[in-house]
Amino acid sequence: MLARDHFPHAVVLAGGKGSGKYTLALMLAQALNCLNPTQTGGLPDFCGECANCVRIAQANDLDARFAEAVEARENLRETDKKETRLFVQTHPDVLVIPPDPPQMMIKVDQVRRVIETIYYRPAEGKERVYIFTDSAFMKEAANSLLKVLEEPPEFATLFLLTENPGELLPTIRSRSMVFTLGALSGEEIEKDLEKQHPEWKPAQRALVARLSEGAVGRARGFDLEAYTAARQHALTILNSALRGGEHTELFKITESYRPGAEGRAKTEALIRTLYSLLRDLMFLDSGTPELIHNTDIGSDLKRMAESADFAWITAASDRLAEVERGMRRNLLRSLSLDAFAAALEK
């Protein structure tokens, strides 16, 4: 579409977390605005060296730029904070619109900023580019965006990034081109990790490749040390439930899951890891060991699978969902985890 100069005015990039949606959107923004465009395989590409490419690339680390925007707002007067919305902008013609805290949704004032600027011709580039990094729109914001999509200027392109296109209004999807980013193979991700994390052993790269489920961004940013620590706790909790008896080690672990933001993040990581192990136990129970993700502890999982039948795995999944719901009601995390293990004792 770039080669034929028929790039759509609105593009929905769909795919799982870490699949490369934001990276691709920025690359397209560079290709649309490159001052010295090149070709790769006969198709348009960007040089990566001109002033436009360099400035757009400064927004690559979205988490860092987002943190800077939050900090800048926190330094404002209380009255100004309420009226200020978050944006990331390293180039005058490329605006990144992240979800605005604390609700973490795209708000109407952010869309109004897009409406106010989109009809002005680009200042330094060839195309105005707007990147919405999330599909969680407040109702009024989504309706306001429709006005732009119905009558877009010829020199502007909007990217809407989402894990699930169904979260966007049907009227927004019908006015956009929807592209879904597929998962990469485990072999491709392992090759990439060999360059990104040469300090990891082949078994570790294979593990991360399985756990990232084809999302190269998730694989590159995978905290292997934190996952291994959470998994060790998850194994102790599940083994305690399967074997029963002495609970000293269980209580020692669950006591470390305390209130507060840090404790919440730690508990969420544990819950994700518990789900991962339960899924692997399900694969073993169903006779498909080749599908397990935690390949490096296959022998431990097989021993657990001897005691964990389908009914127990189902009950464990239901109980784990109760722990998740309890977190939203701010129930004491350590007691919720103790109750989870105790209720599943055989």
C-alpha positions in Angstrom: 0.0 0.0 0.0 2.9 2.3 0.7 4.4 1.5 -2.7 1.2 2.3 -4.5 0.6 5.4 -2.4 -2.7 4.1 -1.2 -2.0 3.8 2.5 -5.3 3.9 4.5 -6.2 6.8 6.7 -6.9 4.5 9.7 -5.3 1.2 10.5 -6.1 -1.2 13.4 -3.1 -3.3 14.3 -4.2 -6.3 16.4 -2.2 -8.9 18.2 -1.2 -10.2 21.6 0.9 -8.2 24.1 4.5 -8.0 22.8 3.6 -9.0 19.3 5.1 -5.8 17.8 2.1 -3.6 17.2 3.7 -0.4 18.6 7.1 -1.1 17.0 5.4 -1.6 13.6 3.3 1.5 13.9 6.4 3.6 14.6 8.3 2.0 11.7 5.4 2.9 9.4 5.4 6.4 10.8 9.1 6.6 9.9 8.4 5.2 6.4 5.7 7.7 5.8 7.9 10.6 6.9 11.4 9.6 5.9 13.4 12.4 4.2 15.6 9.9 2.4 13.4 6.9 1.7 15.0 3.7 0.6 13.8 0.3 -0.6 14.1 -3.2 0.8 13.2 -6.0 -1.5 11.7 -3.6 -3.9 9.3 -2.1 -1.3 9.4 1.3 0.5 11.6 1.5 3.6 13.0 4.2 5.9 16.6 5.2 6.2 16.7 5.4 10.0 19.2 8.3 9.8 17.4 11.4 8.7 16.1 14.0 11.2 12.5 12.7 11.0 13.5 9.0 11.4 15.8 9.8 14.4 13.2 11.9 16.2 10.4 9.4 15.7 12.6 6.6 16.9 13.1 8.5 20.2 9.6 7.3 21.1 10.6 3.6 20.8 10.8 3.0 24.5 7.1 3.7 25.2 7.3 2.7 28.9 10.1 5.2 29.5 8.4 8.0 27.6 5.1 7.2 29.4 6.8 7.4 32.8 8.3 10.8 31.8 4.9 12.1 30.8 3.4 10.9 34.1 6.2 12.5 36.1 5.9 15.8 34.2 2.2 15.9 35.0 2.8 15.1 38.7 5.1 18.2 38.9 2.2 20.5 37.8 -0.1 22.4 40.2 -3.1 20.5 41.4 -5.5 22.6 39.3 -3.4 22.0 36.1 -3.1 18.2 36.8 -6.8 17.7 36.4 -6.8 19.4 33.0 -3.7 17.8 31.6 -3.8 14.6 29.6 -0.9 12.3 28.7 0.8 12.3 25.3 4.1 11.1 24.0 5.6 13.3 21.2 9.2 13.3 20.0 8.4 14.7 16.5 5.9 17.5 15.8 3.9 15.4 13.3 3.8 12.1 15.2 1.6 12.0 18.4 1.4 8.9 20.6 -1.8 8.7 22.7 -1.4 6.2 25.6 -4.3 5.3 28.1 -4.5 8.0 30.7 -4.1 7.0 34.4 -5.6 6.3 36.9 -8.4 4.7 34.9 -5.9 3.7 32.1 -8.3 4.6 29.3 -8.3 6.9 26.3 -10.2 10.0 27.4 -12.2 12.5 25.4 -9.7 15.3 26.0 -7.0 13.2 24.3 -9.2 12.6 21.3 -10.1 16.4 21.2 -6.3 17.1 21.0 -6.2 14.9 17.9 -9.2 16.7 16.4 -7.7 20.1 17.1 -4.4 19.3 15.3 -5.2 16.7 12.6 -6.4 19.2 10.0 -3.2 21.2 10.1 -0.7 20.2 7.4 2.5 18.5 8.7 5.1 20.9 9.9 8.3 18.9 9.2 7.1 15.6 7.8 5.0 14.4 4.9 2.2 12.9 7.0 0.6 13.5 10.4 0.6 10.2 12.3 -1.5 9.5 15.5 -0.9 6.2 17.4 -3.5 5.1 20.0 -1.6 2.5 22.0 -4.7 0.9 23.5 -8.3 0.2 22.6 -9.8 1.0 26.0 -11.7 4.1 25.0 -14.2 5.9 27.2 -17.5 6.0 25.4 -17.4 9.8 24.6 -13.9 9.5 23.4 -14.8 6.7 21.0 -17.7 8.6 19.6 -15.5 11.7 19.1 -13.0 9.7 17.2 -15.7 8.6 14.8 -15.9 12.2 13.6 -12.3 12.2 12.4 -12.6 8.8 10.8 -15.6 9.9 8.8 -13.9 12.9 7.3 -10.1 12.4 7.6 -7.6 14.7 5.9 -5.6 13.2 3.1 -2.3 14.0 4.9 -3.0 12.1 8.2 -2.9 8.5 9.3 -4.3 7.0 12.6 -3.1 3.7 14.1 -5.2 2.0 16.7 -3.4 -0.8 18.6 -5.4 -3.5 20.3 -5.1 -7.0 21.6 -8.8 -7.6 20.7 -10.4 -5.7 17.8 -13.8 -6.5 19.3 -13.1 -4.0 22.0 -13.4 -1.2 19.4 -16.8 0.1 18.2 -18.0 -1.7 15.1 -18.3 1.8 13.5 -14.6 2.4 14.2 -13.6 -1.0 12.7 -15.7 -0.5 9.6 -13.8 2.8 8.9 -10.4 1.2 9.3 -8.2 -1.5 7.8 -7.7 -4.3 10.3 -4.4 -6.2 10.3 -3.6 -9.0 12.8 0.0 -9.7 13.7 0.6 -13.5 13.9 2.8 -15.4 16.3 6.4 -16.2 15.4 7.6 -19.7 15.6 9.6 -20.9 18.6 12.7 -21.3 16.5 12.5 -17.7 15.2 12.2 -16.3 18.7 15.1 -18.5 20.0 17.3 -17.1 17.2 16.3 -13.6 18.2 17.0 -14.3 21.9 20.4 -15.6 21.0 21.3 -12.1 19.9 19.3 -10.2 22.6 20.3 -12.4 25.5 23.6 -14.2 24.7 24.1 -14.8 28.5 21.1 -17.2 28.5 21.6 -20.9 28.0 19.9 -22.7 25.1 17.4 -24.3 27.5 16.5 -20.9 29.0 16.0 -19.4 25.5 13.8 -22.4 24.6 11.8 -21.9 27.8 11.2 -18.2 27.2 10.3 -18.9 23.5 7.5 -21.2 24.7 6.3 -18.9 27.4 6.2 -15.9 25.2 3.8 -17.7 22.8 5.2 -16.2 19.6 5.4 -12.6 20.8 8.9 -11.4 20.2 8.5 -8.2 22.3 7.4 -10.3 25.3 10.3 -12.6 24.8 12.9 -9.8 24.6 11.6 -8.2 27.8 11.0 -11.4 29.7 12.2 -11.3 33.3 13.5 -14.9 33.6 14.8 -14.5 37.1 11.5 -13.1 38.4 9.5 -15.8 36.6 11.7 -18.6 38.0 11.3 -17.3 41.5 7.5 -17.0 41.0 7.4 -20.5 39.6 9.3 -22.0 42.5 6.6 -20.5 44.8 3.9 -21.8 42.5 5.3 -25.3 42.6 5.5 -25.3 46.4 1.9 -24.2 46.6 0.6 -26.8 44.2 2.7 -29.6 45.7 1.4 -28.6 49.2 -2.2 -29.0 47.9 -1.4 -32.3 46.2 0.5 -33.9 49.0 -1.1 -32.3 52.1 0.5 -32.7 55.5 3.0 -30.1 56.8 2.3 -26.5 55.8 5.4 -24.7 57.2 7.0 -24.1 53.8 3.6 -23.0 52.3 3.0 -20.4 55.0 6.5 -19.1 54.7 5.9 -18.4 51.1 2.4 -17.0 51.2 3.4 -14.7 54.1 5.7 -12.9 51.7 2.7 -11.8 49.5 1.8 -8.5 51.3 -0.5 -5.6 50.6 0.6 -2.6 48.5 1.4 -2.0 44.8 4.6 -4.2 45.0 2.7 -7.0 46.6 0.0 -6.8 44.0 2.4 -7.1 41.1 4.1 -10.0 42.9 0.8 -11.8 43.4 -0.3 -11.2 39.8 2.9 -12.7 38.6 2.3 -15.7 40.9 -1.2 -16.2 39.6 -0.1 -16.1 36.0 2.6 -18.7 36.8 0.1 -20.9 38.6 -2.2 -20.8 35.5 0.8 -21.7 33.3 1.6 -24.8 35.5 -2.0 -25.9 35.6 -2.2 -25.7 31.8 0.9 -27.8 31.5 -0.6 -30.4 33.9 -3.7 -30.4 31.7 -1.6 -31.1 28.7 0.1 -34.0 30.5 -3.2 -35.3 31.7 -4.6 -35.2 28.1 -1.6 -37.1 26.7 0.0 -34.1 24.8 3.3 -33.6 26.6 4.7 -31.9 23.5 2.5 -28.8 24.2 3.9 -28.0 27.7 5.5 -24.6 28.1 7.7 -25.2 31.2 9.9 -27.6 29.4 12.9 -27.3 31.8 10.9 -28.9 34.7 9.2 -31.6 32.7 10.1 -34.3 35.2 8.7 -32.3 38.1 5.5 -31.8 36.2 5.1 -35.5 35.3 5.4 -36.4 39.0 2.7 -33.8 39.9 0.5 -35.0 37.0 0.4 -38.5 38.6 -1.7 -37.0 41.4 -3.4 -34.2 39.5 -6.4 -35.6 37.6 -8.7 -33.6 35.3 -11.2 -32.9 38.2 -8.4 -31.6 40.4 -7.0 -29.3 37.7 -10.4 -27.9 36.9 -11.1 -27.3 40.6 -7.7 -25.6 41.0 -8.4 -23.3 38.0 -11.8 -22.3 39.6 -10.2 -21.6 42.9 -7.4 -19.6 41.3 -10.1 -17.4 39.6 -11.6 -16.8 43.1 -8.1 -15.6 44.3 -8.1 -13.2 41.3 -11.6 -11.9 42.2 -10.5 -11.5 45.8 -7.5 -9.3 44.8 -10.0 -6.9 43.2 -11.8 -6.8 46.6 -8.5 -6.2 48.4 -8.7 -9.5 50.4 -5.6 -10.4 52.3 -3.4 -12.0 49.7 -1.5 -14.4 52.0 -4.7 -15.8 53.4 -6.3 -16.1 50.0 -3.3 -18.2 48.8 -3.4 -20.4 52.0 -7.1 -21.0 51.4 -6.4 -21.8 47.7 -3.9 -24.6 48.7 -6.0 -25.9 51.6 -9.2 -26.2 49.6 -7.4 -28.4 47.0 -5.8 -30.8 49.4 -6.3 -34.4 48.5 
